[in-house]
Amino acid sequence: QVQLVESGGGLVQPGGSLTLSCVASGFTFAGYILNWYRQAPGKEREKVASITGTGHANHIDSVKGLFTISRDNAKSSAYLQMDSLKPEDTAVYYCNIIRMWVNYWGHGTQVTVSS
């Protein structure tokens, strides 16, 4: 079955960096767009970035130049490099794919940006 497992979250000071990882299994990873979402307390889940199987990436405007999505199809893994983190980046971050019209989510990894 499809599984997505995120890791790499934690507590970081403003201006710091983190790299999130998502390891996938149960499907042909290279054939699917991989998305990173986040959900802050009291807010709706929002898409942060996406990347196609061939590496074409998109990021929302608020993180362009700060966050970078990437993937390694040989390792069935995707990453979100986050630089210059701000308190408003505090959220649970999830990786996601849509397969056969079904959304699959990992359990999420908490990112807290605070001094």
Secondary structure as UniProt FT lines:
FT   STRAND          3..7
FT   STRAND          10..12
FT   TURN            14..15
FT   STRAND          18..25
FT   HELIX           29..31
FT   STRAND          34..39
FT   TURN            41..42
FT   STRAND          46..51
FT   TURN            53..54
FT   STRAND          57..59
FT   HELIX           61..63
FT   TURN            64..66
FT   STRAND          67..72
FT   HELIX           73..75
FT   STRAND          77..82
FT   HELIX           87..89
FT   STRAND          91..99
FT   TURN            100..101
FT   STRAND          102..105
FT   STRAND          109..113
//
